Amino acid sequence: MKPRDITITEYLLDRLVSLGVDRLFGVPGDYNLAALDKVMEHPRIEWVGNANELGAAYAADGYARVRGLGALLTTFGVGELSAVNGVAGSYAEYVPVVHLVIGPATAMEQAGALVHHTAGDGDFERFARAQRSVSATMATITPDNAAEEIDRVLLTALRERRPVYLRMASDVPLLPVPAPTGPLPAEGRAFPVDARSLERFTEDARRKLAGAHSAAVLADFLVDRFGARDALAALLDSSGVPFATLAMGKTVADETRPAWLGVYAGAFGDPRTRRVIEEADVLIRAGVRLADTTSGGFSHGFDPGRGIDLQPESAFIDGTEYRGVPLAAALTALSGLPAEKLRTDAFTGTFGGASAGTSADTATAATGTSGVRRSPRADEPLTQGYLWPRVARSLREGQTVVAEQGTPYFGLCTQRFPAGARFIGQPLWGSIGYSLPALLGAQLAAPGDRCLLVIGDGSAQMTAQELGTMGRYGLTPVIILVNNDGYTVERAIHGRAAVYNDIARWDWQRLPGALGVGDALCLSAATPDELDRALPAADAAPDRMVLIEVRTAPYDLPDLLRDITAGMSERNGIA
């Protein structure tokens, strides 16, 4: 190689490091082993070997939600197809993950050879076609196009906030390429701003708000994905306008603000939250996507064609599009308007400044499933109604919480979180088992933050082997495992007592040790008193992985999930 040449693998790794990536997730396979040697030699990126490729994809997703970009390496065919479900979830929920696939040597492809991990028909593009529908863009890397295509694909991942796919033959990763002479260009990393369109939007928004008696903000997950958290905070600070989030956008803004209304869930949410959001003269929707699981089964009570709607590439006012006004720029423009145009004193303080760990519908501890709220006895069976407010009260400022789809997600999403906390879940794609490997990725992305995972027993059985990966890398998160004897969320939709919603009963207390976690602290809680003792015990053991197995009844549900699953059952035609 020439003095300034590096290998193609090193070029890609250097680019990833420059974008903040310091971990590469995946599984070795014979086609990618030479490239893995270069990964192991790289001084600023660490290989994380997962139990399987699906877990690696989930972990890269969790990492990317914290760091802004994740990366995954698999082998051709069997490896990449094992990962594709995880990548599809990243695509659906706008999570940028770089998926690198290494396959048979160039000569084998050109000859159409019947080599392993192929379908035996000489079609080496088959699996790339499967990836196309879940990738923002893709490229086959060759010595002639490596630098240009790697840069293009990475810029697309940053701009589109979705997965991208890179494939190369096994003889390509070690070939030389000139080293980059500078960073990736800033202008390609985000959607461009059209100055004239932004000016028109600002003036029209000013007029719209000047004629309004009330305004409110509804924020969602795209605020986080497209780097608009600071711009949203500036708007809320400058205006004092009341705001809510959808469950998928929980924690995109500080929930300790007095103007926080809670989580909006259409007809299934708190009536006070619903009233402020739905009755506002002008509803400012920041990065909102209305999914069935987050909008109360599409029971939202506002017209999506009216108000101010801010999306990743464009802004809208009463349905009129302002092209070239991306989300952060639009929020910044609104925060620059005079505060009196936005403030709605009649609605401010709807929740009366509730403290962290409370919400409108959990002001007191709940027991049973009758809806009657009361303080439980210390020794009576633990319920979902007690569990979630108590877990929320244990959270620390800035803590990352990963919640599995089902009772954990919908139990925790209605609780008020402390300042700086981050809530990670997958309510749109909804692939059960996602959260445990996602915790692995999130914890590696934020090593100074002791992350919390809350997951059900059915979901945990899908991906429990990644507990061993956490042990290998010395991670010490807190894991709350809700053992309710099977797929409770599915029981609520259909088949309450059906055998297909049952699972094998595992000995969870012994599982971490069996998977190689040598010093895990394993606790159990079946009563409020036991939970109250287990949570402080977890805090007192920061250098150990902690597994708290909590037992609740198979048919016990958070109120919000009960309403949502009833709607799912009806929409699926199985009510």
C-alpha positions in Angstrom: 0.0 0.0 0.0 1.0 3.6 -0.5 2.0 5.6 2.6 -1.4 7.3 2.8 -3.3 4.2 1.9 -5.3 2.2 4.5 -7.5 -0.9 4.1 -11.2 -0.5 3.1 -12.2 -1.9 6.5 -10.0 0.7 8.3 -11.6 3.5 6.1 -15.1 2.5 7.2 -14.0 2.1 10.9 -12.3 5.5 10.9 -15.5 7.1 9.5 -17.6 5.4 12.1 -15.4 6.5 14.9 -15.5 10.1 13.6 -19.3 9.9 13.9 -19.1 8.8 17.6 -19.3 5.0 17.1 -17.0 3.1 19.4 -18.6 -0.4 19.3 -19.3 -2.8 16.5 -21.9 -5.5 17.2 -22.2 -8.8 15.5 -21.3 -12.5 15.1 -18.2 -13.9 13.4 -18.5 -16.0 10.3 -15.8 -17.3 7.9 -16.5 -14.7 5.3 -16.0 -11.8 7.7 -13.0 -13.1 9.8 -10.3 -11.2 7.9 -12.3 -7.9 8.3 -12.7 -8.8 12.0 -8.9 -8.9 12.4 -8.9 -5.2 11.4 -11.7 -4.4 13.8 -9.7 -6.0 16.6 -6.6 -4.0 15.7 -8.4 -0.7 15.6 -7.5 1.5 18.5 -10.8 3.3 18.9 -13.5 0.8 18.2 -14.3 -2.3 20.2 -15.9 -5.6 18.9 -19.0 -6.8 20.8 -19.6 -10.4 20.0 -23.3 -11.3 20.5 -25.0 -14.6 21.0 -26.7 -14.3 17.6 -27.2 -11.8 14.9 -30.8 -10.8 15.9 -29.5 -9.9 19.3 -26.7 -7.9 17.6 -29.2 -6.0 15.5 -31.3 -5.1 18.6 -28.1 -4.1 20.5 -27.0 -1.9 17.6 -30.4 -0.3 17.6 -30.3 0.4 21.4 -26.8 1.8 21.0 -27.9 4.1 18.2 -30.8 5.5 20.2 -28.3 6.8 22.7 -25.3 7.6 20.6 -27.1 8.7 17.4 -25.6 6.0 15.2 -24.9 2.2 15.5 -23.1 -0.4 13.6 -23.5 -4.1 12.9 -21.4 -6.8 11.2 -22.7 -10.1 9.9 -21.8 -12.8 7.5 -23.6 -13.2 4.2 -26.9 -15.0 3.9 -27.5 -16.9 7.2 -26.1 -14.0 9.3 -27.7 -11.1 7.6 -31.1 -12.8 7.4 -31.0 -13.6 11.1 -30.4 -9.8 11.7 -33.0 -8.5 9.3 -35.9 -8.4 11.8 -33.9 -6.2 14.1 -32.9 -4.0 11.2 -36.5 -3.7 10.1 -37.4 -2.4 13.6 -34.7 0.2 13.2 -36.2 1.2 9.8 -39.7 1.5 11.1 -38.7 3.6 14.1 -36.1 5.8 12.4 -32.9 4.4 14.0 -29.7 4.8 12.0 -27.7 1.5 12.0 -24.9 0.7 9.5 -25.2 -3.0 8.6 -22.0 -4.4 7.0 -22.3 -7.8 5.3 -19.3 -9.7 4.0 -19.8 -12.6 1.6 -18.0 -15.0 -0.7 -15.0 -13.9 -2.7 -15.4 -12.0 -5.9 -14.3 -14.9 -8.0 -16.9 -17.2 -6.5 -19.6 -14.6 -7.2 -18.5 -14.2 -10.8 -18.5 -17.9 -11.3 -21.8 -18.4 -9.7 -20.3 -21.1 -7.5 -22.4 -23.2 -5.2 -20.7 -22.1 -2.0 -22.1 -22.3 1.5 -24.6 -19.7 2.9 -26.1 -19.3 -0.6 -29.3 -20.7 -2.0 -27.2 -22.9 -4.4 -28.5 -21.2 -7.5 -25.7 -18.7 -8.3 -27.8 -15.7 -7.3 -25.6 -13.6 -5.0 -28.0 -10.6 -5.0 -30.9 -12.5 -3.4 -30.2 -11.4 0.2 -29.4 -7.9 -0.8 -32.9 -7.7 -2.3 -34.4 -8.8 1.0 -32.5 -6.0 2.7 -33.6 -3.3 0.3 -37.0 -2.8 1.8 -35.5 -2.1 5.3 -32.6 0.1 4.2 -32.5 3.8 3.4 -29.8 3.1 0.8 -27.3 0.3 0.1 -24.1 -0.3 -1.8 -21.8 -3.1 -2.9 -18.3 -2.0 -2.1 -15.5 -2.6 -4.6 -11.9 -1.2 -4.7 -13.0 1.3 -7.2 -15.9 2.8 -5.3 -15.1 2.2 -1.7 -14.4 5.7 -0.3 -17.2 7.4 -2.4 -19.9 4.8 -1.6 -19.0 4.4 2.1 -19.3 8.2 2.5 -22.5 8.4 0.6 -24.2 5.6 2.5 -23.1 7.0 5.9 -24.4 10.5 5.0 -27.7 8.9 4.0 -27.9 7.2 7.4 -27.3 10.4 9.2 -29.7 12.4 7.1 -32.6 9.9 6.8 -32.1 8.5 10.4 -32.6 4.9 9.1 -30.5 1.8 8.5 -28.1 1.5 5.6 -26.6 -1.6 4.1 -23.0 -2.2 2.9 -21.9 -5.4 1.3 -18.5 -6.6 0.1 -16.9 -9.8 -1.0 -14.5 -11.4 1.4 -11.4 -10.4 -0.6 -12.3 -6.7 -0.6 -12.0 -5.6 3.1 -8.2 -5.7 3.2 -7.6 -4.0 -0.2 -6.1 -0.5 -0.1 -7.9 2.8 -0.4 -6.6 6.4 0.1 -7.2 7.6 3.7 -9.8 10.3 4.1 -8.4 13.8 3.9 -11.2 15.4 6.0 -14.4 14.7 7.9 -17.7 13.9 6.2 -19.2 17.1 4.8 -21.6 18.8 7.3 -24.1 19.8 4.5 -25.0 16.2 3.8 -25.8 15.1 7.3 -29.2 16.8 7.7 -32.1 18.0 5.6 -31.3 21.4 4.1 -33.1 24.6 5.1 -34.8 26.7 2.5 -34.4 30.3 3.8 -37.3 31.8 1.9 -39.7 28.9 2.8 -38.6 29.3 6.5 -39.4 33.0 6.4 -42.8 32.3 5.0 -43.5 29.7 7.6 -42.4 32.0 10.4 -44.7 34.8 9.3 -47.7 32.5 8.7 -47.1 30.9 12.0 -47.0 34.3 13.7 -50.3 35.2 12.2 -51.9 31.9 13.1 -50.9 32.1 16.7 -51.8 35.8 17.0 -55.4 35.0 16.3 -55.5 32.0 18.7 -56.8 32.0 22.3 -54.9 28.9 23.3 -52.1 26.7 22.0 -50.5 23.4 23.1 -47.6 21.3 21.9 -47.7 17.5 21.2 -44.3 16.0 20.8 -43.2 12.6 19.5 -40.2 10.4 18.9 -39.0 12.2 15.7 -37.9 15.1 17.8 -35.3 12.8 19.3 -34.3 11.0 16.0 -33.7 14.3 14.1 -31.8 16.1 16.8 -34.5 18.6 17.7 -34.5 18.1 21.5 -32.7 21.4 22.2 -35.0 23.3 19.8 -38.1 21.9 21.5 -36.7 22.8 24.9 -36.1 26.4 23.7 -39.7 26.6 22.5 -41.1 25.3 25.8 -38.8 27.6 27.8 -39.7 30.7 25.8 -43.4 30.2 25.7 -44.5 28.2 28.8 -47.0 26.5 26.5 -48.5 23.3 27.9 -47.2 20.2 26.3 -47.7 16.4 26.1 -46.0 13.6 24.3 -47.1 10.4 22.7 -45.8 7.3 24.4 -43.2 6.7 21.7 -41.9 10.2 22.3 -41.7 10.0 26.1 -38.8 12.0 27.6 -38.1 14.0 24.4 -38.8 17.0 26.8 -38.2 17.4 30.5 -41.3 16.0 32.3 -40.5 17.9 35.5 -41.6 21.1 33.8 -44.8 22.5 35.4 -46.4 22.7 31.9 -46.1 18.9 31.2 -49.5 17.4 30.7 -48.6 13.8 30.6 -48.7 11.2 27.9 -51.4 11.7 25.3 -53.2 8.5 24.2 -56.3 9.6 22.5 -59.5 8.4 24.1 -57.6 6.1 26.5 -55.5 8.8 28.1 -56.1 11.1 31.1 -59.1 13.3 30.4 -57.3 16.5 31.4 -54.5 15.8 29.0 -57.0 15.1 26.3 -58.9 18.3 26.9 -55.9 20.6 26.6 -54.5 18.9 23.5 -57.8 18.5 21.7 -59.3 21.9 22.6 -56.3 24.0 21.8 -57.0 26.6 19.1 -53.6 25.8 17.7 -52.0 22.5 18.3 -48.2 22.4 17.5 -47.3 18.8 16.6 -43.6 18.2 16.7 -42.4 15.0 15.0 -45.7 13.3 15.6 -46.5 10.0 13.9 -49.9 8.5 14.9 -49.6 4.8 15.4 -52.3 2.5 16.7 -50.4 1.6 19.9 -49.6 5.3 20.8 -52.8 7.2 19.6 -55.3 5.0 21.5 -56.1 3.0 18.4 -56.4 6.2 16.3 -58.9 7.7 18.8 -57.1 11.0 18.7 -59.5 13.9 19.0 -57.8 16.5 16.7 -57.7 17.0 13.0 -54.2 16.0 11.7 -54.8 18.3 8.7 -55.1 21.4 10.9 -52.8 23.3 13.2 -49.0 23.4 12.9 -47.4 20.1 12.0 -43.6 19.8 12.0 -42.0 16.8 10.2 -38.4 15.9 9.5 -38.2 17.6 6.1 -41.1 20.0 5.9 -43.5 22.0 8.1 -47.2 22.4 7.6 -49.8 24.9 8.6 -53.4 23.8 8.2 -52.2 21.4 5.5 -50.1 23.9 3.5 -46.6 22.5 3.1 -43.5 24.6 3.6 -40.8 22.6 1.9 -37.3 22.9 3.2 -38.3 23.7 6.8 -37.1 20.7 8.8 -38.1 20.0 12.3 -35.4 21.7 14.3 -35.4 24.8 12.2 -39.2 25.1 12.5 -39.1 24.7 16.3 -36.3 27.3 16.5 -38.4 29.7 14.4 -41.4 29.2 16.7 -39.3 29.8 19.8 -38.2 33.1 18.4 -41.8 34.4 18.3 -43.0 36.7 21.1 -43.9 34.6 24.1 -47.4 36.1 24.4 -48.3 34.7 21.1 -47.9 31.2 22.5 -48.6 31.3 26.2 -52.0 30.0 27.2 -52.4 30.9 30.8 -55.8 29.3 31.1 -54.3 25.9 30.6 -50.9 26.2 32.3 -50.2 23.9 35.2 -53.0 21.3 34.4 -51.2 18.7 36.5 -50.3 21.1 39.3 -46.5 20.4 39.1 -46.8 16.7 40.1 -43.6 15.2 41.4 -41.5 12.7 39.5 -42.9 9.2 39.6 -46.5 10.3 39.5 -49.1 10.8 36.8 -52.7 11.9 36.6 -54.0 8.4 36.8 -51.6 7.0 39.4 -51.9 9.6 42.2 -52.2 6.9 44.7 -51.1 3.2 44.6 -53.4 0.9 42.8 -54.2 -2.7 43.6 -56.2 -5.3 41.8 -57.9 -4.8 38.5 -61.2 -3.2 39.5 -59.9 0.4 39.0 -60.3 1.2 42.8 -57.3 3.1 44.0 -56.0 2.4 47.5 -52.8 1.9 49.4 -52.0 -1.8 49.5 -51.0 -3.8 52.5 -47.3 -4.6 52.6 -47.8 -8.4 52.4 -50.6 -8.7 49.8 -49.9 -9.8 46.2 -48.0 -7.3 44.1 -50.0 -5.7 41.4 -49.2 -3.7 38.2 -50.9 -0.8 39.8 -48.4 -0.6 42.6 -45.4 -1.8 40.6 -45.1 1.0 38.0 -45.4 4.1 40.2 -43.0 2.5 42.6 -40.4 1.8 39.9 -40.8 5.3 38.6 -40.1 6.8 42.0 -36.8 4.8 42.1 -35.5 6.4 38.9 -32.5 8.8 38.9 -32.0 12.0 36.9 -30.5 11.2 33.6 -31.1 7.4 33.8 -31.9 5.4 30.6 -34.9 3.1 31.0 -35.5 0.3 28.4 -39.0 -1.1 28.5 -40.3 -4.1 26.6 -43.5 -3.9 24.6 -46.5 -5.0 26.7 -47.1 -4.4 30.4 -43.7 -2.8 31.1 -43.9 -0.3 28.3 -47.5 0.8 28.9 -47.2 0.6 32.7 -44.2 2.9 32.8 -45.0 5.3 30.0 -47.7 7.1 32.0 -45.4 7.8 34.9 -43.5 11.1 35.3 -39.8 10.6 34.8 -37.0 12.7 36.4 -35.1 15.3 34.5 -32.8 14.0 31.8 -34.1 10.5 31.9 -34.4 8.6 28.6 -37.2 6.1 27.7 -36.5 3.5 25.1 -39.0 1.1 23.7 -40.3 -0.3 20.4 -44.1 0.3 20.3 -44.4 0.6 16.5 -42.4 -2.4 15.3 -43.2 -4.3 18.6 -40.9 -7.2 18.2 -40.9 -9.0 21.6 -37.5 -9.7 23.0 -36.1 -6.5 21.6 -35.5 -4.7 24.9 -33.0 -7.1 26.5 -30.3 -6.8 23.7 -31.3 -3.1 23.3 -30.3 -2.7 26.9 -26.9 -4.2 26.1 -26.4 -1.6 23.4 -27.7 1.3 25.4 -25.5 0.5 28.4 -22.4 0.3 26.2 -23.3 3.6 24.6 -23.6 5.3 28.0 -21.1 3.5 30.3 -21.5 6.1 33.1 -25.3 5.5 33.2 -26.5 2.5 35.1 -29.4 1.6 32.8 -32.7 -0.1 33.9 -34.5 -2.7 31.9 -38.1 -3.8 32.6 -39.2 -6.9 30.6 -41.8 -9.6 30.8 -41.0 -13.3 31.2 -42.3 -14.2 27.7 -40.2 -11.6 26.0 -37.1 -12.4 28.0 -37.2 -16.0 26.9 -36.7 -14.8 23.3 -33.3 -13.1 23.9 -32.1 -14.1 27.4 -28.8 -15.4 26.0 -27.6 -11.8 25.7 -27.4 -11.7 29.5 -24.3 -13.7 29.0 -22.9 -11.0 26.6 -23.5 -8.4 29.3 -21.6 -10.6 31.7 -18.7 -10.9 29.3 -18.3 -7.2 29.1 -18.7 -6.6 32.8 -22.0 -4.6 32.6 -24.0 -4.0 35.7 -27.5 -2.9 34.8 -30.7 -3.4 36.9 -33.2 -5.8 35.3 -36.8 -6.0 36.5 -38.3 -9.1 35.1 -42.1 -9.3 35.4 -43.0 -12.9 35.8 -46.7 -13.3 35.0 -46.7 -16.8 33.6 -46.8 -16.1 29.9 -47.8 -13.6 27.2 -50.1 -11.4 29.2 -50.5 -8.8 26.5 -51.6 -11.5 24.1 -54.0 -12.9 26.7 -55.6 -9.5 26.9 -56.1 -9.3 23.1 -57.4 -12.9 22.6 -57.1 -16.3 24.2 -57.2 -15.4 27.9 -56.7 -19.0 28.9 -55.4 -20.4 25.7 -52.4 -22.8 25.8 -50.7 -20.9 23.0 -50.2 -17.9 25.4 -48.4 -20.2 28.0 -44.6 -20.5 28.2 -42.2 -22.8 30.0 -41.5 -21.8 33.6 -37.8 -20.9 34.0 -35.8 -20.7 37.1 -35.0 -17.0 36.7 -33.0 -16.7 39.8 -30.4 -19.2 38.5 -30.3 -18.0 34.9 -27.7 -15.2 35.0 -25.2 -17.7 36.6 -26.0 -20.3 34.1 -25.3 -17.8 31.3 -21.9 -16.9 32.7 -22.7 -13.8 34.9 -20.6 -14.8 37.9 -21.7 -12.2 40.5 -25.2 -11.3 39.7 -27.5 -10.2 42.5 -30.8 -12.1 42.0 -33.8 -10.9 44.1 -37.5 -11.6 44.0 -40.6 -9.7 44.9 -44.2 -10.9 45.1 -45.5 -8.3 47.6 -45.2 -4.5 47.8 -42.9 -4.8 50.9 -40.6 -7.1 49.0 -40.4 -4.7 46.0 -39.8 -1.8 48.4 -36.8 -3.7 49.8 -35.5 -5.0 46.5 -35.2 -1.7 44.7 -32.9 -0.1 47.4 -30.9 -3.3 47.5 -30.3 -2.9 43.7 -29.1 0.7 44.2 -26.7 -0.5 47.0 -25.0 -3.0 44.6 -23.7 -0.7 41.7 -20.9 -3.1 40.8 -23.1 -6.1 40.2 -25.8 -7.0 37.6 -29.1 -7.1 39.5 -32.1 -9.2 38.4 -35.3 -8.5 40.3 -38.0 -11.1 39.5 -41.4 -9.6 40.3 -44.5 -11.8 40.3 -47.8 -10.4 39.2 -51.1 -12.2 38.2 -51.4 -13.4 34.6 -54.4 -11.2 33.9 -53.3 -8.1 35.7 -52.7 -5.2 33.3 -51.9 -1.5 33.4 -55.0 0.5 32.7 -53.7 2.0 29.5 -52.7 -1.4 28.1 -56.1 -2.8 29.0 -57.8 -0.2 26.9 -55.4 -0.5 24.0 -55.6 -4.3 23.8 -59.4 -4.1 23.8 -59.1 -1.8 20.8 -56.6 -4.2 19.1 -59.0 -7.1 19.6 -61.8 -5.2 18.0 -59.7 -4.0 15.1 -58.4 -7.5 14.5 -62.0 -8.8 14.3 -61.5 -11.2 17.2 -63.4 -9.3 19.9 
